[in-house]
Each structure stands twice: as structure tokens, then as C-alpha cells.
Amino acid sequence: MIIEALKAFLIGIVEGITEWLPISSTGHMILVDEFVKLNVSAEFLELFLVVIQLGAIMAVLILYFHKLNPFSPKKTSAEKRGTWRLWGMVAIGCIPDTEPLSLGMIGMHGSKASNMACDGCDLLIAVGCRFSDRVALKPATFARQAKIVQIDIDRAEINKNVETDHHIIGNAKQVLELLNRKVPQYDHSEWKQYVFSFPTETAYEEDAAHLTPKQILNTIARLCPDDSIVATDVGQHQMWAIQHFRFDYPGQLLTSGGFGAMGFGLGAAIGAKLGNPEKTVIHITGDGSFRMNCNELSTEEFYKAPIITFIFNNHRLGMVRQWQELIYDCRYSQTITERGPDFVKLANANGLKGARVNTLEELEAAIQEALAEQEKGLGYVVDCNIEEKELVRPMVNGGTHITEFLVN
């Protein structure tokens, strides 16, 4: 009761000091870039932070930006607060996957730990987040138990899809650095134990006789340099790459995000290689997406931009088929791609080598050959046969609550 009264009092103070600042009539919208110029940011943020701390026993931070990493090499605000970090697709890499409080992507194909943390937290801080329909699948129930604080440089994103309790308009890096200087050390052992009771990554039944998506991506990550740039197309392979590869810096993953552009990956990979000739560039694609832009293998060879392409070949338009199976009662239509071209021969026709792999041993040998070809300035295509029944897991249907998993 005392805490609730104090929270109400402090929120009243925050609303009351709006007359200092050039802000909106809501009393909750703060233009950071403007009040920093007025030299009152420290005073305001101290009050704002007190409000946040009182409602943040179980905090979650959602990140949606990837052009920069706002956290210093020292303890970040998330580490100091015991705050879990989740992210949307385009934010992957802004916090390394190896960080102990990283839970992975949130949303329709987010990790179970991420979705459960979002559903159970009492404070949700959204940085550069537009709350798309792949994240806030049912806006009316999304983080309904939590206070939501939204930080964004674009005023139009505030309250567009999800109503927030507080919001700050400003540069994400600047805002987080200001907040980080004011955050004390916290320890929420019980909250961590609860969140870690849920998996952060999908487990597969694996053996040497056939390849699984996780097995392929783990092998790529193990044999290729840690700083390799990854470009994807759109579909199941895109989600698998996000779930099972390890991304450690902003821009390491190139993907079309909300545009959903099949055929994006190879062109993006060529651009990445031309801009970063010293790095290994990996193109992750599906047999459906690769058909959209496979003619650019000739561009790759002409400009001597060696890309290693991995085709997750289930002979299906996999994501469409998954929806048909899980949501439309197995009414399959126009998703079978059991026809040409032969992708290895297509690579050969464009002056590149390639291999078709069915086992882990064959995959490892193909990657070693691909890395050797890369040293010669030549690309390589690896056609990975996977089973058509493989699904992206977990999955939450659109329009349903974030913890209502169709597939676990």
C-alpha cells in the first residue's frame, strides 16, 4: 500500500515537471534531444528512474534497433538491474547471444523463455520497438500485467499498436546511457530461476543419418569464423538462422525484416562481401527463396565476391506449408517445389562449385571445401537436404496471446 502510494506520488511529480520541458500534453512524453539542450535531463531521468525502479521487480527489455550497440563495455543497465533482454528480428546482434541475460527473439517464433518473460514481467522497456503483429500478436493482452515504457526516436511509433504507460522520444543510445548512469545493482534470483525454467532454444532429435536445421546451423557456426556476416531470405530458414546461429555484433545478420522479401539474401550477401572483403559472408536460404534470385550467382562470380550459400532444401515452400498444416487443417496448396533446377549444376554453370549433402559428415566436408574456394575468390553452394516435416518451433498463431503455443 505504501509503495503504491509512493509510486502514485512520484508519477504525479513526473507529470508535474512537464512545464519545464517542451513536451506533449500527455505528461508522459519526453523529448530527450530537446531537454538535454536545456540541461535538465539528469533531474528528470532521476525521477523517471525512481518510478521505473518501484515497478520493476521483474523487468524485461525489448530491443528493436541494430545500427548501434548502446551499451558500454562495463556493466549495462540490464545487467545491473537483473533485466532480461529480448529482441525483435532487426535488433539481432545489438546484444551478443552469449550474454547471460539474453533470451533470444520474442513473438510468433520467439523462444519460449522470451515470451514467458514478457508475459510475466511487471515492467517492459521497449527500445525502438514498433510492436508489430509478429510480436504483439494480440495487442489487447500483450504484457497486460506490466507497466510499459517505450523509447523511440520516432514520435509516430508511440502508442501506435500497444498503449504505453510512459514513453521517451529520443536517440536510443543517448537515453540508455543516461539511464545507465543512474541504475544501481540489483539481484532477482527467483525471477531468473523462473525465466530460465523455460527453454531459450528448440531441441531436436538428432542423429548422423539426417540433417536438422539446428545441426546445420551449429556446424556452420562451429567451422566458419565467429565474425561471419549472415544474410537470409524469408521463410523457415530465416527463423532457424535467428534461433540457432550466434550473433555477436550489430549488422552481423542481414535480413529484410518486416518486408518479407524472398530473394533478398543473395544480393545482400554480395553487397556485404564487397563492403567487407576480409570477412566470410554466409547466405542462408530456402529452395523457394533461392529460386527468386539464383541468377545473381553470375554476379557473384563476375565480381569475385565469394559467398557461401546454404540452401535448406525441403522441396517445399516451407513456411507457407507450415501455416497450412497448423492453421488450415493440412489443406496444402501450391507449396511443393519438387522440380528443377539442380542447384549444384546451377552453381557449376555459373563458374562456382557446389555440393549436395544429406549427413553431418558430408556437410562438414562441404564447408571445408567452401572455405578453401573462398580463399581463391570463388563462391560455393551447399544444397542441404532436410525433411519436409521440419517445423519452426515454437510458434504462436497470429491474433492469440503470446503464450498460447501451437507448437512447443
Stockholm file with secondary structure:
# STOCKHOLM 1.0

chainA/1-408         MIIEALKAFLIGIVEGITEWLPISSTGHMILVDEFVKLNVSAEFLELFLVVIQLGAIMAVLILYFHKLNPFSPKKTSAEKRGTWRLWGMVAIGCIPDTEPLSLGMIGMHGSKASNMACDGCDLLIAVGCRFSDRVALKPATFARQAKIVQIDIDRAEINKNVETDHHIIGNAKQVLELLNRKVPQYDHSEWKQYVFSFPTETAYEEDAAHLTPKQILNTIARLCPDDSIVATDVGQHQMWAIQHFRFDYPGQLLTSGGFGAMGFGLGAAIGAKLGNPEKTVIHITGDGSFRMNCNELSTEEFYKAPIITFIFNNHRLGMVRQWQELIYDCRYSQTITERGPDFVKLANANGLKGARVNTLEELEAAIQEALAEQEKGLGYVVDCNIEEKELVRPMVNGGTHITEFLVN
#=GR chainA/1-408 SS CHHHHHHHHHHHHHHHGGGGSSCCTTSCEEEHHHHHHTTCHHHHHHHHHHHHHHTCSSEEEEECCCSCCCCCSSCCHHHHHTCEEEECGGGTTSSCTTSTTEEEECSTTCCHHHHHHHHHCSEEEEESCCCCTTTSSSGGGTTTTSEEEEEESCGGGTTSSSCCSEEEESCHHHHHHHHHTTCCCCCCHHHHHHHTTSCSSCCCCCBTTBBCHHHHHHHHHHHSCTTCEEEECSSHHHHHHHHHSCCCSTTSEECCGGGCCTTHHHHHHHHHHHHCTTSCEEEEEEHHHHHHHGGGHHHHHHTTCCCEEEEEECSBCHHHHHHHHHTSTTCCCSCBCCCCCCHHHHHHHTTCEEEEECSHHHHHHHHHHHHHHHHTTCCEEEEEEBCTTCCCSSEECTTSCTTCEEEC
#=GC SS_cons         CHHHHHHHHHHHHHHHGGGGSSCCTTSCEEEHHHHHHTTCHHHHHHHHHHHHHHTCSSEEEEECCCSCCCCCSSCCHHHHHTCEEEECGGGTTSSCTTSTTEEEECSTTCCHHHHHHHHHCSEEEEESCCCCTTTSSSGGGTTTTSEEEEEESCGGGTTSSSCCSEEEESCHHHHHHHHHTTCCCCCCHHHHHHHTTSCSSCCCCCBTTBBCHHHHHHHHHHHSCTTCEEEECSSHHHHHHHHHSCCCSTTSEECCGGGCCTTHHHHHHHHHHHHCTTSCEEEEEEHHHHHHHGGGHHHHHHTTCCCEEEEEECSBCHHHHHHHHHTSTTCCCSCBCCCCCCHHHHHHHTTCEEEEECSHHHHHHHHHHHHHHHHTTCCEEEEEEBCTTCCCSSEECTTSCTTCEEEC
//
